[in-house]
Amino acid sequence: MRLRGFILVLLLSAAAAAASWSSGFVVIVHPKSPVTRVERKFLAEVFFRRATRWSDDTPIRPVDLVPDSPARMRFSQAVLARSVASVRSYWQQRIFSGQGLPPPEMADDGAVVDYVASHSGAIGYVAAGTSLNGTRAVEVE
């Protein structure tokens, strides 16, 4: 009976770990941000720059990875519900019409972590397993 309980706990732990890594990316925020979780819809609004302030009125500073990054591809599909090409087209239209600029693009996960750590209100995403170096991971609902 004790062995059965141990196996059940082990399986549940493995399933939880798999679920947290299944997206292939982790959303991170500035270390002083009070945010611990964010709704997927709000996150999309942030990266389309339709939401520009946190609830405490701090400006939101989203940051993207380069278009060919696997984490960006997964983030775009899972959160923005669009391909990277579609998101880039959206931003080209916005730029051409003078309606806004896309989030800055960083070359790699380390650059995203550095940006988020050094900019108040910043939010970004990195590949699962990346060292967060003081930034905080947030839950996406």
C-alpha positions as MATLAB code, in Angstrom:
seq = 'MRLRGFILVLLLSAAAAAASWSSGFVVIVHPKSPVTRVERKFLAEVFFRRATRWSDDTPIRPVDLVPDSPARMRFSQAVLARSVASVRSYWQQRIFSGQGLPPPEMADDGAVVDYVASHSGAIGYVAAGTSLNGTRAVEVE';
ca = [
       0.000    0.000    0.000;
       2.828    2.390    0.865;
       4.564    1.589   -2.425;
       1.354    2.341   -4.325;
       1.129    5.765   -2.659;
       4.750    6.500   -3.483;
       4.213    5.564   -7.135;
       1.091    7.726   -7.307;
       2.978   10.732   -5.895;
       5.836   10.090   -8.306;
       3.493    9.918  -11.309;
       1.612   13.064  -10.285;
       4.894   14.931   -9.813;
       6.121   13.822  -13.217;
       2.854   14.874  -14.842;
       3.005   18.313  -13.218;
       6.611   18.781  -14.313;
       5.775   17.713  -17.855;
       2.836   20.123  -17.999;
       4.958   23.068  -16.862;
       7.611   22.354  -19.493;
       5.275   21.269  -22.291;
       4.947   24.787  -23.674;
       8.713   25.008  -24.170;
       8.920   28.551  -22.785;
       8.736   30.386  -19.475;
       7.279   33.878  -19.054;
       9.453   36.095  -16.854;
       9.036   39.480  -15.184;
      11.269   42.045  -13.504;
      12.393   40.881  -10.035;
      10.470   43.665   -8.242;
       7.228   43.062  -10.116;
       4.337   42.027   -7.867;
       2.887   39.929  -10.721;
       2.821   36.175  -10.010;
       0.404   35.030  -12.709;
      -0.985   36.464  -15.906;
      -3.922   35.487  -18.077;
      -3.033   34.311  -21.560;
      -5.408   36.878  -23.111;
      -3.789   39.747  -21.191;
      -0.351   38.493  -22.164;
      -1.359   38.607  -25.833;
      -2.627   42.170  -25.354;
       0.744   43.098  -23.842;
       2.740   41.695  -26.756;
       0.417   43.365  -29.280;
       0.899   46.554  -27.233;
      -2.808   46.953  -26.606;
      -2.212   46.741  -22.829;
       0.491   49.198  -21.790;
       0.339   49.468  -17.980;
       0.393   47.040  -15.068;
      -2.336   47.337  -12.427;
       0.000   49.555  -10.335;
       0.339   51.944  -13.341;
       3.922   50.877  -14.139;
       4.531   50.905  -17.907;
       4.685   47.393  -19.367;
       7.860   46.718  -21.357;
       7.469   43.516  -23.385;
      10.496   42.000  -25.072;
      10.586   39.343  -27.809;
      13.132   36.848  -29.004;
      14.318   36.878  -32.627;
      11.849   35.393  -35.145;
      13.747   32.145  -35.731;
      13.899   31.264  -32.030;
      12.052   28.019  -31.196;
      10.772   29.597  -27.961;
       9.319   32.518  -29.943;
       7.618   30.160  -32.353;
       6.003   28.283  -29.458;
       5.102   31.507  -27.617;
       3.503   32.998  -30.747;
       1.362   29.920  -31.307;
       0.449   29.275  -27.654;
      -0.130   32.853  -26.467;
      -0.734   35.025  -29.528;
      -2.526   32.275  -31.484;
      -0.620   33.333  -34.611;
       2.494   32.265  -36.430;
       5.606   34.401  -36.108;
       5.131   35.448  -39.758;
       1.595   36.609  -39.000;
       2.774   38.605  -35.982;
       5.501   40.233  -38.064;
       2.930   41.131  -40.731;
       0.716   42.671  -38.036;
       3.638   44.849  -36.883;
       4.613   45.835  -40.429;
       1.079   47.138  -40.959;
       1.115   48.996  -37.621;
       4.495   50.583  -38.378;
       3.484   51.591  -41.906;
       0.301   53.243  -40.630;
       2.133   54.993  -37.789;
       0.186   53.117  -35.114;
       2.982   51.651  -33.061;
       6.223   49.753  -32.785;
       6.772   46.102  -31.876;
       8.534   45.018  -28.701;
      12.320   44.988  -29.047;
      13.789   41.688  -30.240;
      16.702   40.138  -28.370;
      19.193   37.761  -29.962;
      18.976   35.036  -27.321;
      17.472   33.954  -24.004;
      20.294   35.519  -21.996;
      19.667   38.905  -23.584;
      15.953   38.652  -22.726;
      16.789   37.791  -19.113;
      19.212   40.738  -18.923;
      16.629   43.120  -20.419;
      13.858   41.993  -18.072;
      16.168   42.148  -15.043;
      17.286   45.692  -15.854;
      13.970   47.315  -16.904;
      11.211   47.960  -14.395;
       7.865   46.679  -15.698;
       9.539   44.366  -18.208;
       8.073   41.031  -19.276;
       9.480   38.477  -21.662;
       9.758   34.769  -22.320;
      12.671   32.395  -22.619;
      13.166   28.759  -23.469;
      12.271   26.375  -20.652;
      15.360   25.549  -18.628;
      17.031   28.928  -19.145;
      18.742   30.389  -16.070;
      16.512   33.233  -14.860;
      19.315   35.154  -13.075;
      17.109   37.087  -10.666;
      14.055   37.511  -12.880;
      10.907   35.700  -11.789;
       8.851   33.168  -13.694;
       5.107   33.810  -13.732;
       2.269   31.391  -14.240;
       0.270   31.769  -17.444;
      -3.414   30.948  -17.011;
];
